[in-house]
Amino acid sequence: MGLGLIAIMLGSMPATKGFAFTVWIFTAVTFSLYYPELFMGIGDFSFKTLIIPLLQLIMFGVGSTMGLSDFAGVIRMPKGVVVGIICQFTIMPVIGYALAHAF
């Protein structure tokens, strides 16, 4: 509840309004860690079944906001894309494996 109040306070001041969304995210994560049963499902319906449709909706939203200029940027500077792909398939799995075994 304290984080929610901080988020409301930050959202009410023009100088800190940009930080309010970040604090709301921390509030939601903290709440879901303390009360995970509220985020598992409703009745017999499990929220696990929503993962794939929600990912599809998010990816559609991201794709629909891209324009031709975004693709032109990839063609102009392919080195950034190559570095990103290499990191995604090397560094990220290693860090995920390390974190999974650490905790």
N, C-alpha and C positions, 0 to 999 in steps of 0.2 A: 504494500500500500504506500510505503514511503517513496518508492521510485515513481509510482504513478503521480503522486503529489508534486514531486520534483519535475516530472515531465509537463504537468499542467502549468507549473510556475514558469518553466523555461519557455513554454509556448506563449505565455502571456506577455513576455518582454520582447520587444523588437530586436534587441541586440543578441539574444540567445535563442530566438525562434528556430533557427536551423538545427539546434541540438535536441529539440523536443522529440523528433522522430526516433533518433538514436536511443534516447532514454526510454521511449515506449517499447522499443525492441528489447532492451535489457529487462524491462518490467515483464513483458510477455514470457521471455525465456526463464526468468527467475520464478514466475508463477507456475510455469509448466514443470519446472524441476521440483517444486515443493508439492504440487498437486497433479502428478502425472495421470492419475485415473480419470481426470476430467477431459484429457486429451486422447484417450484410447478409443473411445467410441460412445455411442448413445444406444442404450438397450442392447439388442443383438447385433447392431450395425457397427462394424469395425472400420475405423478411419483408414486402416491400411489399404483398403480397396480404392481409396481416392488418390493414392500417390501417383499412379500413372496418368490418370486424366488431368490432374493438376499440373504435373510436369509438362504435359502436352499443351495445356492452356498457356502456361508461362512461356514455353518456347515459341508458340504461335504469336504471343504478344511481343516478344523480343524481335521475332522475324518481321512482324508487320510494321515495326517502327524503323526498320532499316531502309535506307534509300540507296540509289545508285552511287551516290558519293561515298557511302561506306564501303562498297565493293571496290570502287576506284582506289580508295586509300589502301586496301589490301594489295592491289596490284602494284601501286606505287612503292610500297614499303613491305615487301614480303618477308624481310628478315625478322620483323617483330612477330609475325604469324608463325614462322618456323620455330623461333625460340619459344613461343608460347606452347606450341604443340609438343616440342621436346620436353619442356618442363612438366606439362600435363601428364605425359606418359612415363616420366622417370622420377622427378622429384616428388610430385604429389603422392604417388603410390608408396614410395619409400617413407615419407612422413606419415601417411596413414597407417602403414604397417607398424612403424615405430610407436606411434601414439596408441594403437590398439594393444600392443604388447606391454607398453608402459603402464597403462591403466587397466 
